[in-house]
Amino acid sequence: MARFDLSDEEWAAIRPHLPKQGRGPQRKDDRTVLNGIFYVLRTGSPWRDLPERYGPRTTVYNRYVRWGERGIWQGIFDVLATECEDALIFIDSSIVKAHRAAAGSKGGSWRKVLDAHAAVAAARFTSP
């Protein structure tokens, strides 16, 4: 088990809240993909530098984005936050990184930062 991988206890808490397998091909192991997502989020490394043990980076990235669009992440966070008093402390302080403008650097108002984040989130990096 790698440093950023889910423990058995963490996996047991998250697994029941994941979406069920739909029609189509069998999807890659959810635990492996989640470990890959958490690796990128915790280390701040680019998706292209994802270690091979987590599977294809496109699979990991696509699962992260699609589950975000479908509200899966929000649902998981909401459930975990209600089940554990310390969950909000973990989510709020351990994995959130602030942009340097958030610290009040020159020209860094919150509105500009939020607008920049919204513009990046709306950008498409692949051809439709």
Buried (B, 14 or more C-beta within 10 A) or exposed (E): EEEBBBEEEBBEBBEEBBEEEEEEEEEBEBBBBBBBBBBBBEEEEEEEEBBEEBBEBEBBBEBBEEBEEEEBEEBBBEBBBEEEEEBEEEEEEEEEEEEEBEEEEEEEEEEEBEEEEEEEEEEEEEEE
